[in-house]
Amino acid sequence: MFTIDQIYAAHSKVRSGADFPQYIRDLRQLGITGYRTYVADGHTDYHDAEGYKASSEPKYNALSIAGTSDAIQFAADLKAHQQGKTDYPTFCKDCARSGIEKWIVSMDQMTCIYYDKTGQEILAEAIPA
């Protein structure tokens, strides 16, 4: 079973969205099959194939998630983050401003799907291996 400390060690190497693919590979090596990150406070629920779950602590003070999603602005903010133009705290603020409530990563499907407060899928992308 994995620990939050192991996850934090893997995450400590992430400086921008450009580092995301390696982060995913590191988590897979720990046996993690997926996770959900909640933009409001930055906590994440990680799980494995056996049903084990571990949750991180909130990472920052609560953000207010916009009630209406803006998929076009979000896509632009995500692209900037993936190019290394923004750090993680800025990306989370951008998500909140664009109405993104959470994202769900599936290691089996190698996808990251972003959702708004109503549970509507705003953007789905394949994770580069």
C-alpha positions in Angstrom: 0.0 0.0 0.0 1.1 3.5 -0.8 1.4 6.4 1.7 0.7 10.1 1.4 4.4 10.7 2.2 5.4 8.6 -0.9 2.9 10.7 -3.0 4.3 13.9 -1.6 7.8 12.8 -2.5 6.7 12.2 -6.1 4.8 15.5 -6.2 7.8 17.4 -4.9 9.4 17.0 -8.3 6.5 18.7 -10.1 7.1 22.3 -10.9 4.6 22.8 -13.7 2.1 21.0 -15.9 5.1 20.0 -18.0 6.2 17.6 -15.2 2.8 15.9 -15.1 3.5 12.8 -17.2 6.5 11.8 -15.0 4.4 12.4 -11.9 1.7 10.0 -13.3 4.4 7.4 -14.0 5.7 7.7 -10.4 2.2 7.3 -9.0 1.6 4.2 -11.1 4.8 2.7 -9.7 3.3 3.2 -6.2 0.2 1.1 -7.3 -2.1 4.1 -7.5 -4.8 3.5 -10.1 -6.5 6.9 -9.9 -7.3 10.0 -7.9 -9.6 12.9 -7.5 -8.4 16.4 -6.8 -10.8 19.0 -5.4 -10.1 22.6 -6.4 -11.8 24.2 -3.5 -9.1 23.3 -1.0 -6.6 21.2 -3.1 -7.1 17.9 -1.2 -6.8 14.7 -3.2 -8.2 11.2 -2.7 -5.9 8.5 -4.1 -6.9 4.9 -4.6 -5.6 1.6 -5.8 -7.1 -1.5 -7.5 -7.8 -3.2 -4.1 -10.0 -0.4 -2.9 -7.4 1.2 -0.6 -7.8 5.0 -0.3 -5.6 7.7 1.1 -6.4 11.4 1.2 -4.1 14.4 1.4 -4.7 17.4 3.6 -6.1 20.6 2.1 -3.2 22.5 0.4 -4.5 26.1 0.7 -7.3 28.2 2.0 -10.7 27.6 0.4 -11.2 29.0 -3.1 -14.7 29.9 -4.4 -15.6 27.9 -7.5 -17.4 30.0 -10.1 -21.0 28.8 -10.6 -20.8 29.0 -14.3 -18.0 27.2 -16.2 -15.9 28.8 -18.9 -14.5 25.9 -21.0 -12.7 28.2 -23.4 -10.8 30.1 -20.7 -10.1 26.9 -18.8 -8.6 25.3 -21.9 -6.3 28.3 -22.4 -5.3 28.3 -18.7 -4.6 24.5 -18.9 -2.5 24.9 -22.0 -0.4 27.7 -20.3 0.1 25.5 -17.2 1.1 22.5 -19.3 3.7 24.7 -21.1 5.2 25.6 -17.7 3.9 29.2 -17.7 2.0 28.9 -14.4 2.7 27.2 -11.1 0.3 24.9 -9.4 -1.3 27.5 -7.0 -2.0 29.7 -10.0 -3.5 26.9 -12.0 -5.8 26.0 -9.1 -7.0 29.7 -8.9 -7.5 29.6 -12.7 -9.6 26.5 -12.3 -11.8 28.0 -9.6 -12.3 31.2 -11.7 -13.3 29.0 -14.7 -15.8 26.9 -12.7 -13.7 23.7 -12.4 -14.6 21.9 -9.2 -12.4 18.8 -9.6 -10.4 16.6 -11.9 -10.3 12.8 -12.0 -7.3 10.9 -13.2 -7.6 7.3 -14.3 -4.4 5.5 -14.6 -6.2 2.6 -16.4 -7.6 4.9 -19.1 -4.7 7.3 -18.9 -7.1 10.2 -18.8 -7.6 13.4 -16.8 -11.2 14.7 -16.9 -12.1 18.1 -15.5 -15.7 18.7 -14.1 -17.7 21.7 -13.1 -19.9 22.0 -9.9 -22.9 20.3 -11.6 -20.7 17.2 -12.5 -20.6 18.1 -16.2 -17.5 17.1 -18.0 -15.7 20.3 -19.2 -12.6 18.8 -20.7 -11.1 15.3 -21.1 -7.6 14.7 -22.2 -5.3 11.8 -22.7 -2.2 11.7 -20.4 1.0 11.3 -22.3 2.8 8.1 -21.3 
